[in-house]
Amino acid sequence: MTAQATTPISPPRSSSPVASKRVDPSLGGALLAAAAANEADGVRDLLQRGADLGARDEAGRTPLVAAAKRNAIDAARVLIEAGADVNAKDDLQDSAYLYAGAEGLNEILELTLQHGADLRSVNRYGGTALIPASEHGHVQTVRRLIAAGVDVDHVNTPRWTALQEAVVYGDGSSKYQDTVRALLDAGADPDIRDANGRTALENAERKGQTAIADLIRDRR
């Protein structure tokens, strides 16, 4: 497999502006609500008053995960810069990093990559962030994750790679062609077989995705 370019990832911050303040558990609900509503000033104020960055709601979401799931960029930035764990997962096994990658939320994704995102972490399907990003045809997200160093040939629990999901769940349109091209340029192996024993090329042909089939043939 072709060597992948990597982008240095900053380690998680060991301290934060609120690290020395006494935690007030009673403020957790307010922080979760402010984060989800993208109320950056409110988040900042609650943290200064001792709200817990690790508070959880009934679905196991931390304030940062709650912000990510609303694409609340300003609130997410405040939380991350205060030391929120970008890898903490909710009950669905979504972290801010994994969710942002899967949904193509590139501003939040970038923040998580700059603050210690675990590129090897997996979602509830055993897949890296790159696999659902490819499934959805989020081309810029796919390119960023590849540049960060995510394994392009990781196989999830249902036995799909990022390349396979771009084909099987895609429609062969230009965004999926660009996704497949980015994966192949990064050295993705087109000969890995899915749970049905099919390669990405065989799936592309089966689905009538002529342009994608041609792209794959050119790399074999």
C-alpha angles and dihedrals in degrees: 000000000000114000111258125227114244132206117212111252118214114234118245113277113262093210139022139198089262098040094103096048122099111254116243108203091195090070095058096094093049091050092051091051094046091048093051090047092051091238097157095176091049091050091050092049093048091050090051088053091053105267113167116252087203097054115136133210127212090281093050093254119152118214089261094051089047089052093047092052089056093041085239095169100175094048091045091053092052092048095047093046088051090057105267114167108252090196098052109120132212126220090283090055091249118143123187088256096048094044095047090049094048094048098040094245092157101177093054090040090056092051091052092048090053092051107050107290110181103234091195096055116116137208129233089285093054092251133132121237089263095066100061090037087059092044090057095042094239093164100181091046091050091051092048093049091048090050090050090057106256112164106260093200099049110138117214128213095273086052099252128137123203089260092051093049092050087057103036097043097030130085099224093252124144095273090055091046089054090047092051091046092052091050093047091047087055091054102262110174110240092192097067106116126223127227089281092053095252127135123222089257092053090050092048091051092045090053095045094245095151098170093050092045089053091050091053094045090053090059098048 
